Amino acid sequence: MDSGVRVVTSWARVIESMRSADKLSEVAAAVRTRRRALRLTQIALAQLAGVGADFIYDVEQGKPTLRFDKLLDVLEVLGLQVRIESGKKRLVSDVGPEKKP
């Protein structure tokens, strides 16, 4: 029975990962679409934002690990912004109280 719990936990993580990937895809598509609308090459955008061309490529590919400060620089050049709102989820921690021996 224990293995069933692990499978459920694994699927929950997979589903959450997919949701994150969807959000990254949205950001990637927005950056790519706006860059093209402005008729900028990845190299030109990189120069304007003060980042490397590889960074622009990574953003447009939806790389999950990007420096947020650099991403904000790119978004500023493109006239895009990040908006933070209260979500439906709350913070959940797997860390419980320590057990004393």
C-alpha positions as CSV (number, residue, x, y, z in Angstrom):
1,M,0.0,0.0,0.0
2,D,2.9,2.3,0.7
3,S,3.9,2.3,-2.9
4,G,0.5,3.7,-3.9
5,V,1.1,6.7,-1.8
6,R,4.4,7.3,-3.5
7,V,2.8,7.1,-6.9
8,V,0.2,9.7,-5.9
9,T,2.9,12.0,-4.5
10,S,4.9,11.6,-7.7
11,W,1.9,12.3,-9.9
12,A,1.1,15.4,-7.8
13,R,4.7,16.7,-8.4
14,V,4.4,15.9,-12.1
15,I,1.1,17.8,-12.4
16,E,2.6,20.8,-10.5
17,S,5.7,20.7,-12.7
18,M,3.4,20.8,-15.8
19,R,1.6,23.8,-14.4
20,S,4.9,25.6,-13.9
21,A,6.0,24.6,-17.4
22,D,2.8,26.1,-18.8
23,K,3.5,29.4,-17.0
24,L,7.1,29.4,-18.4
25,S,5.7,28.8,-21.9
26,E,3.4,31.8,-21.5
27,V,6.3,34.0,-20.5
28,A,8.5,32.6,-23.4
29,A,5.7,33.2,-25.9
30,A,5.0,36.7,-24.7
31,V,8.7,37.7,-24.9
32,R,9.1,36.2,-28.3
33,T,5.9,37.7,-29.7
34,R,6.7,41.2,-28.4
35,R,10.3,41.0,-29.6
36,R,9.1,40.1,-33.1
37,A,6.4,42.7,-33.1
38,L,9.1,45.3,-32.3
39,R,11.2,43.8,-35.1
40,L,14.1,43.1,-32.8
41,T,16.6,40.3,-33.2
42,Q,17.6,38.3,-30.2
43,I,21.0,39.9,-30.4
44,A,19.5,43.5,-30.6
45,L,17.2,42.8,-27.6
46,A,20.1,41.4,-25.6
47,Q,22.2,44.5,-26.2
48,L,19.3,46.8,-25.3
49,A,18.6,44.9,-22.1
50,G,22.3,44.5,-21.1
51,V,22.2,40.7,-21.2
52,G,23.8,38.0,-23.4
53,A,22.1,36.7,-26.5
54,D,22.1,33.2,-24.9
55,F,19.9,34.6,-22.1
56,I,17.3,35.8,-24.6
57,Y,17.4,32.4,-26.2
58,D,16.9,30.7,-22.8
59,V,13.9,33.0,-22.0
60,E,12.2,32.2,-25.3
61,Q,12.8,28.5,-24.8
62,G,11.1,28.7,-21.4
63,K,14.2,27.7,-19.4
64,P,13.0,27.2,-15.8
65,T,16.1,28.7,-14.1
66,L,16.7,32.3,-15.1
67,R,18.0,35.2,-13.2
68,F,15.0,37.3,-12.2
69,D,16.8,40.6,-12.4
70,K,17.9,39.9,-15.9
71,L,14.4,38.8,-16.9
72,L,13.0,42.1,-15.5
73,D,15.5,44.0,-17.6
74,V,14.4,42.2,-20.8
75,L,10.7,42.7,-19.9
76,E,11.3,46.5,-19.3
77,V,12.9,46.9,-22.7
78,L,9.9,45.1,-24.3
79,G,7.4,47.2,-22.4
80,L,6.2,44.1,-20.5
81,Q,5.8,43.7,-16.8
82,V,5.4,41.0,-14.1
83,R,2.2,41.2,-12.0
84,I,2.0,39.4,-8.7
85,E,-1.4,38.6,-7.3
86,S,-2.8,36.6,-4.4
87,G,-3.3,33.1,-5.5
88,K,-5.6,30.3,-4.5
89,K,-2.9,28.2,-2.9
90,R,-1.3,28.9,0.4
91,L,2.2,28.0,1.5
92,V,2.5,24.4,2.5
93,S,5.5,23.0,4.3
94,D,6.6,19.4,4.5
95,V,8.8,20.3,7.5
96,G,7.2,19.1,10.7
97,P,8.3,19.6,14.3
98,E,11.5,17.9,15.3
99,K,11.2,14.7,17.2
100,K,13.3,14.4,20.3
101,P,15.0,11.1,20.8
